[in-house]
């Protein structure tokens, strides 16, 4: 006959039950043919009611002679608490076996069965008394058959977590940190009026501005142990050692050996009066399997290392001389137990870059990178990538923080007047150990700057977030620069753009910019991409100190998108253009990815003023127009832009012949119908960046691409016209097998 724990609470009848859960449970038991209601009890603690529904649960599916020791009939007490939904489920048999999935209960008390894996609020939402009884039977059957913990479920920890917590630096167990002292600051929750303590630690010298307590950390690594029962947290080392003995872990010996190694290292402050032991257990699913996870526990004692060395008989009494034999091995202890009070602490560790990457779902690590510009976008990218553990970054910016910057920046307002790159790098290096963000206070276009030159030579990717045309155009002319990407917002903040060079830099940012403009001209996404300009506000005294109105939420929305896309692009080797446009009212987002075309440049030595760039996309268009017009000639206008600093010209597109044009087998006269309207549309879609730069026309079959006398006259007239703006003129001639671009500066013969 089974022996059950007694019920000392007051007995009540069914009609005296008051809690909703208890009432439902009594009804469910009476309807259940395999359950017998045994007793109902009640008690009050500090005005709160607790009702106990005691029932015998029968289960024919439980094997009669199971190894676990679960019986066909088990007495269960469902404890309902006033204000709670799901009851506590207690096994009332005194010799009920210790199994997995039992909650912490004081010794000599009924064992508490952990029936659910879902969070409490989720269980409360779907809980019914009938389901709870079924779940109890399921738990008993699975426990009896040894199937309570499925193979796809995470391993059970060895100990319940304490209410107190210590947070260690991510590299606390690194050999390079051996012997260094930690500074600890404890936080308590005064509003909850509990004894819970949250202890945050940092390395001495990198610690807290307002003091802190010095502590020593003693880390201990055990042999692999098989998971199973979750144990109560003991109060003495002797109790902990006894719990670990069945797991073949000799804790006292491990501690003694670790203390001996610390003594021999001679680089610890042995007299610091607080010590935290950090014990790391490799956990395996069964004795014949490899460890697949770890549980790290910590316990605190108010003893110095010297006191501990004497208590564990590592040194001779009254000295620091080792208590070892001729082989330098420790003598056995004179006692079987160590009388040392300990306080269990949940042990956490700052996330390393690798751990943050895993937590963020970033599949591959990344090496060194440079971010040009530490403004709203650049700062957000650093924030997102450091937190994701992706890359080791150097931030380049020679600007300072002004008051208006903090409306949409990740850095707090205390940084006003300080260099942006320095503040961003310092903030994330201190807050996320191991990130080691560096900074350079320099103009990024100064490629002779020693620090900038060095970091560019080591970088795998440079991300331009400067929101300026100068850097991407300038670096495109640098032969040995690393792969580059350019990221920026549309003026409204509702659009974002990513330009990425291929790994060999065959297509560089300046040419990607030109192809991006062509996409805006021809594709639907370009209708409002650069034209939906919001209001501006004055951010300083200068007439140039104007900033676009843009909320921080918009900055982070677009920055988050760009951060993910840059990560993806870096895993690929090809060049890429991506354009996104958001609908702020509906939250919809559209995107467009034009095909990146190979770049062409003129080899005509007569072009000594500017270097001309175009791409195969333009060539395909003019070849198509030529083919459609044969045997007659055709032509149209060239659109593009000049970079007077880099002395480059980029042909963005070639428009088809206007409807009033006249072409013969040997001549072409371009018309004017719709030209002004087309140019106005292009200027609007490209935010005034692209305009008229010259003309193109085709030559018939068999003709070369050399300029005829009429072509020379036309180019001279174009040059005279464009000279009013100080610009050269360009003429593209399209032949059967060749395309050539000519330049003319007015006055040069």
N, C-alpha and C positions, 0 to 999 in steps of 0.2 A: 504494500500500500504506500502511496506517495505521501511525502511530508511536505506541507505547504507553509508558506510564510503566513503568520497570523494577521488578521485585520483588526486593528485597534480603534478604527474610526466608528462613529455612531451608525447603527443600523437603521435603515429606513425602508418603507414599503414602496411599491411601484408608483402608487398615486402621489407620493411625496417628492418624486423626482422633479426638479425644477429647470435644470439646464437643458437647452434644446438638443444638444448632442446626446445627452444621456437618455432623453425621452425617445429619440430616434433609435438609439442602440437597443433599448429594451424591446421596442416593437420589432426590430429586425431579428433579434435573438428568438423571440417567440414565434416568428414565422419560419425560422431556419430549423429544418428537421435534424441537423447534425450539430446543434448547439443547445446547451442547457444553462438557463439562468440560475446561478448559485446564490448570489448575495448582492445587496446594494448597500453601500456605505457612503457617508458624507462627513466632511470636516470643514472647518473654516480657519483660515490663517490670515490675520490682519484684515478681516472683513471680507476676504475673497473665498468663494465656495469651491470645493473640490468634491466631485461625485465619482464613486468607484463602482463600476458595473463589472461584477465578477462572473465569469462564464467558463464552462467546460467546452472546448472546441474539439470535435471529432474529425478525423481525416483518414479515410480508407486508403489513400494513396501513399501513406507513410510506410515504408518497409518495416516489418516487425522487428528485425534485428539489425538496424542500421548502426554504423560505426559511430555516428555523431552522438546518439543517445536521445534522440527526439522520440516521444511516445505517441501512440495512436490517439490518446486523449491527453490534452494539455490544458491546465487551468490558466486562464488569462484574466488579467484585471485591466479594464479600459478606464483610464483616469481622465475625466473631463474637468477642465479648468474654466472658471467663469471668465468670459471674454475671449476664449480661444475656441477654435473649430476642431482641429485634429487632436484626438486624445493621445495620451501616453499609453503605450502598450507594454504591460509587464508580465513576465512569465513567473507564476507564483510558486512553482515547484522549487524547493530549496536546492535540489541537486540538478537543476536544469543546466545543461552543458554551456560552457563558454564557447561561443562561435564568432565567426565574422559578423559584421553588421549588427553590433549591439552598442547602444549608447552608454555614455559614462554614468554609472550609478555607484554610490558609495558601497564599500564591501558589506557583506551580510545583509544586502537588500535585494529584492526581486530584480532580476535582470531585465533591462529595457531593450525591447526589440526595435531595430531600425528598419521599418517596413518600406520606406520610400527613398528614392534617389533624387526626386525633383525637389526644388526649393519649397519652403513652407508655404509661401503665398500661392504657388501653383497647386500644391496639394489641397490647400484650403478651398480653392476655387472649384475643384471637382469632387470633393469629399462627400461620401454618403456612408451611413452606418453599414449598409449591405456590402458596399465595396470594401469597406475596412475589414469586415469579417472574412471576405474572400481573400483579401491581401494577407491576412494573418495565416490562413490555411496555406496559401502559396508559400509564404516565408518558411513555415514549419516543414513543408514537403521538401523545398529546395535545400534547407539546412540539413535535413535528414539524409538527403542523397548526395551531399557534398557539392551542390551546384548553385549555392547561394551567390557566389561571386563569379560571374561569367568571364570568359577569357578576354572579351573585348572591353571589359571595364578596367579602369585604372586600379593599380595596386593599392591595398589598404595600408595606411600608415601604421606605425608601431604604437604611437601615443596620441592621445587627444591633445589638441592645442591648448595652451594656457591662455588665460585672459590677457596676460602681459606679452609684449612683443619687443624684440630687439631687431633693428635693421643694421646690417653690416655693410661696409663698402664692397663693391662687386669683386675687388681683388684682394680681399682680406687674407686669402689662403695662398697668395702668390709668394714665391720664394724671395722676390725682391722686396717684399714688405715684411720679411721675417724680423722680428725683434722690435718693430715699430709700435708705438703706443696709440691707442684709440682715445678719442674724446667723445664722451656720451652726454646727451641731453635728454632728459625724460619729460614726456608730456602726459598729463592726466586730463580726463574728461570731468571737469568739475560740475557740469550741468547734470550728468547722469549720476553723480555722487557714488561712483564705484571705485574700486581699488585697481582698475585696469591701468596699466602703464605702457606707454609707447616710447621705447628708447631708440633714439636716432644716434648713429655714430659716424664719426669722420676721423681721418688720420690726423694725428697731432701735427700741427703746422699747416694743415688745410682745414682746420676746424671752424668752430663757431666764434663769432665776434664777441659774444657775451658769455665767455667762460665755458663751463662744462666740467664733467668729472672724468678723470683719467681711469681707464680700465685696461687690463691685459686680457687678451684672447688666447685661449689654449684650444687648438683644433685637434680633433681625434677622428681618425678614419677606421671603421671596423671592417671585418670581413663581410662578404655578402650574407644577408639573412633572408629567410623565406617569410613572406608576409602572412598575416593571419589575424589573430585577435588584436584589437586595439586596447592598449593598457592604460590604466589610470596613471596620472603623473605622480611619482613618488616625492617624498619630502626629504629623503636622506640618500646619500650615495650607496649605502648598503642595500636599501630597498631597490634602487635602480639596478645595481649589480645582480641581485637575485632574480629580477624580472628578465634580465638579458642572459642569464646563465643557460636556460634551456635552448637559447638560440645560438649557443656556442660562442658567445661574445664575453670575453674576460675583460670587463670594463676597467677594473682596478689595475690590471697589468698594463693595459693600453695607456691609462693615465700616467702611471709611473714612468713608462718608457718615454712618453712625450715630455714629461717634466724633466727627465734626465737629459733629453736632447736640448731643451731650453737652457738648462744649466750649463751644458757644454758649449752652446753657442755663445754664451756670455754677452748677449746684446739686448737683453731685456732689462727693464727697470723692475727689479725683483721685489721692491718694497711697496709698489702700488697696492693699495688696500682693497681692491675690488678685482675679481676675476670672473670671467665668463667662459665656461667650457662649451665648445661647439662640437657636437658629435654627429658625424655624417655616416648614415647607414645605407649601403647599396642594397636595394630591395629586388628580390627575384620572385617569380610566380610560384616556383616549386624548387625543391632541392637540386634537381638535375638541370635547371635552366640558368641562363646568364642573367645578371642584374640588368634591369631595364629602367629603373628610376632610383631616386634617392629620397630619404627623409632626413632632414637636418634638424636636430633638436639642440636646444641650448639650456644650460642651467647656470644660475648665478650663485656665487658664495662671497661673503664679505671677508675673504682671506687673501693675503698677498701670496705671490709665488713662493717666497721663502717659507711662509707658514705651511703652504700646501706641500712643499718638498719635504718638510719635516713630518707632516701628518701622514704622508704616503711613504715615509721612510726611504726617501730618495737620497737624503743627505744625513750625515751623522748629527746627533743631537748637539746643538750649540755651535755648529759650524756649517760651512757650505762645502765640506769635503764629501765626495761621492761615497755612497754606501754600496760599494761594488767589490767583486772578487778579483782574482788575478787576471781573469779573462774580461774584466771590465763589464761584467754582467751584474745586475742588481741582486743583492741578497733577498731571499724571501722575507715577506713581512712577518713581524712577530705576532700579529693578530689577524683574525679572519675577517674582521669588519672594520671599516673606516667610519668613525662617528663624525660625519660632516653633513650639516644641514644645507639643503640646496633649495633654490626656488626655480621651478621650471619656467622657461620663457619660450614663446613661439619664436622661431628664428627665421628671419627673412633676410634677403640680400638685395642690394641695389642691382637693377638689371644691367648687364653688360651690353655692349653694342651687339654682340652676337645674339643674346637673349632677346633684345628689343627687336632685332630683325626677325627672329622666329615668331615672336608675339605679333608682329605686324604683318606676317605672311609674305615677307620679301624673300624670294627663293634663293637668290644668289648674292654673295657679298660683293662689294665694290671697293676699289682702291682709292687713290687720291684724286681729288677734284678741286676745281676753283669755281667760286661764285663771284661774278663781277656785278657789284651793286648790292648794297645792304639796305635798300629801301623796303617798302611794304612787301613787295614780291620776294626779293632776295632774303629778307628776314624770315618770311613765312617758309620759304624753301629750306632754310637752315633748320628751322623749328621742326618741320615735318621729317626731314631726312635724318637729323640727329636722333629724334625720338624713334624712328624706324631702324636705327642702327645701320644706315646705308651710307657708306663712303666716309672718307676722312677729308674734311673740307678746309680750304683757305678762302677767306672772304676779303675781297679787294674793294675799297671805297675810300675816297678822300673827302667825303662830305661829312657834315656834323648834323646831329639831331636838332630840329627846330620844333617849337611847340605843336605845330599842326600835324607833324609826322605821327604823333602817338594816337591820333584818331583811328588809324588803320595799320598800326605796327604791333608786332608781338612783344616788343620791349616796353617796359614801364616808363613813366614820365621822368624818373630820376635821372635819365641819361641826357637830358637837354644840354646842348652845348658840347657834347662829347662826340668823338669820331664814331660813326655808325659801325664800321667794320670791327673796331676794337671792342665796342660794347656787345655786339652780337656774339662775337667769338668768345669773349670772356664769360658772358652769361651762360652759354650752353656748355662750355668746358667745365664750369664750376657746378652746374646743375646736373649734368649727365657725365659721370665719371667714365673715362675711356674714350670720350668723343674727341677730345684734344683739337678743338676748332682753332685754327690759326687766323691771323689777320695781317693785312698790309695796308697802310695808309698811303695810297698812291693813286695817281691817274692811271687807269688800266691801259691807256693807249701809249704810255711811256714804256716801250718794250726794252729799253736799255736799263730800266730800274733793276738793280742787282737782285733784290728779293723776288720781284715779280718774274724776272727772267728765270730764276732758279725754280720757282714753284710751277711755272708753265712747262719747264723741261721735265718735271716729274709727274705732271697730271695726265690722267687718262681721259678726262673730259673737262671742258671749261663751259660753264653755263652762264650766258650773258643775261642778267636780269636788270640791266641798267636803264631800260626804257629809253635808250638813246640809239641813234643811227651811227654815231661815230665809232664806237668800239667794234661792232660786228663788221663794219666796212673796213676799218683799219686792219684788223687781225686777218681779214681775208687775204690781204696782200703779204702776210708773213709766211714764208715757205715752211719753216720747221715748227710751226705752232701745233699743239695737240688738237684733237677733234673738238669741235665746238657745237654748242647748241644755243639758240636764242629763244627766250620766252618773254612774252609781254601780254598785256591786257589791251583790249580795245578801249577807246576813250570813255565809253559809257560804263565800263566795268562789266558789261554783259557778254563780252566775248574774250576769247583767249587764243593765242597763237603759239605754236611750237615749230621751230625750224631746226633741223638736226643735220649736220654734215655726215657724209659717209666716213668710215674709218680711215680711208686713204685720202680724204679731203679732195676728192676729184670735183665735187660740187660744194662750194664754200658758201658761207652765210650770205655774202653779198649777192650771189647768183640765186640763192634760195629766196631772198627778199624780192627779187625781180619776178620770179615765178609765182610767188605769193600774190603780188599785185595783179598778175594776169588772171589768177583764179578769182580774185575779187571783181575784176572787170566782167568776166564771162559767166560766173556761177551765181545762182540765186542767193547764196549766203552772203555775197558781197553787197547786196542791196542796202543793208543797214549796218553792216559790220563796222565800218569806220565813219559812218555818217550820223549815227545816233549819238551825238555829242551832248553830254549833260552840261549843266551850269559849271562855271568856274568860280573860284574864290581867291582873293588876294592873300598870300601867305607871308608877304614881306613888303618892304618899302619900295623895292624896285618894280618897274613896269613889267619885268619878266617874271616876277614872283607870283605866278598864277598856278593853281592846282585844280584838277578836275574834282568834282564832287563824286565821291565813291565811298560807300559804307565798308566797314571792316568785314562784314559778312560776305560782301561781294569779293573782296580781296582773298579771303580764306577759301571761298567756294572755287574760284578760278585757280588759286595757288594749289589747292589739293588736287585738282584735276591735272595741272601741269606737273606736279611732283611725281604722280603715278606714271604719267606718260613719258617723262624723262627716264625713269627707271626702266620702263619697257624698251624705249628707244636705245638705251645703252647696251641692252642685251642683243640688239640687232646690229648688223654692220652697214646697212644701207642708209642713204640720205632720206629725209622725211620732212613733209610739210603737213601740219594738222591745223585746221581752223575750226573753232567752236563758237556757237552763238546761243545764248540763253534767252528764253522768254521769261522775263522777271515776273510777269503776272501769273503764268501757269506753271512755271518751273520746268517747262520743256527745254530740252537741249538738242540742237542739231549740230552736225559736224560734217566737214568735207575734207577729203584727203586727195589733193591733186597728185598726179604722177610726176615725180621729179625727173626732169630731162637732163641729158648730158650737156655740159657747157661748151660753147664755142667762143673763140676769140680771134681777132684779126691778126694776121701775120704780115699785113701790108706795111712795109717800112716807111711808107710816106705818111702813115698816121703817127706823127711824132708829138702830137699835143695830148691826146687822151688814148687810153687803152679801151677797146670796145669789147663788150661781152654780150652774147646772146645765147640761145640754147636751141636744141633740136626741135623743141615744140614750135618755135617760130619758123624754123626751116620747113617743117611739115606743112604749116599753114600756107606759106607763100608758094611752096611747090604745088600744093593742091589748087590754089588760085590760078597759077600759071597753066597747069594741065587743063583746067576747065575752060580756059580762054583761048587755047591754041586753035588755029595757027596765029591768032592775034596776040599782041602784047597786052599786058594788064599791069596794074600797080595800085598804090594807095599810100597812106601816110604811115610813118613809123612813130611809135610812142615809146617813151622811156624817160630816163632822168640822168643828170650829170652829177658826179661827185667831184667838186672842184678841189677838195683837199687831197683825195686819193688820185686825182687826175684819171678818172674812169668814167665810162659811159655804159649804161645798161639798157639794151633794147628790150623792152617788155613785151611788145606785140607789134604786129603788122596788120593794119586793117584792110579789108577788101576794097576794091574800086567802088567809088560812089556811083550811083545810078546814072548820072549824066556824064560819065567818063567816055572817052573815045579812043579805041584801040584798033590799030591796023597790024599788018604783018611786020611792019618796020618801025612803027611809032606808037606812042601812048600819050594821051593828054588826060590828066586826072581831072575829074569834075569836082564840084563843091557841094552837091546835095547831101545834107545830113552831116557834113563834116564837123561843123561847129557844135551841133547838138551832141554828136558822139564824143567830141573832146570834153565838152562840159560834163557829160555823164562820167567819163573816165576820171576827170579831175575830182569829181564829187566822191566817187566810189573809192578812190585811193587817197583821200584826204589831202589833195593837192600835191601829192608826191610824184605823179606821173603826168607827162604832157607831151606836146609835139616836139620831136627832135629831128625830123627829116622825112624823106620819101623813099619808097621802094618801087621798083618796076621789074618786069621780066624781059628777057631777050628771047627771040624765036629759036627754033631748032637750028642747030649748026652754028649759032652765033656764040662768041665768047662772052665773058663777063667784063671785058674791058669797056671803059667808058667811051661812048661815041662823042662826037663834037657837041651834039645836042645835050647829052648827059652832063658834059662839063659845064655847059652854059647854065643848065638847070641847077647844078650844085653850087655854082658861083652865086646865082640869084638867091638860093636858099641861105647861103652863108651871109650874104648881105642882110637878108631879112632877120636872121637870128642874131646877128651881131648887135642889134639894138638892145639885146639882153646880155651881151657879152658872151654868147655861146657859139660853139662851132655847129656846123650842119653836117648831116649824114645822109648818105645815099646807099641803099642796098640794091644790088643787081642780082637777079636770079636767073641763072642759065640752066642748061639741060643737065649738067653734071656738077655744077659749082655755084657757090654763092659767095659774093664778095661785098664788103662794106668799105665805103670811101668816106673820108673826112675832109672838110674844108673850113678853114678859119679865114674869115674875111680879111683881106689885106695880104695874106700869104699867097705868093704865086709860085 
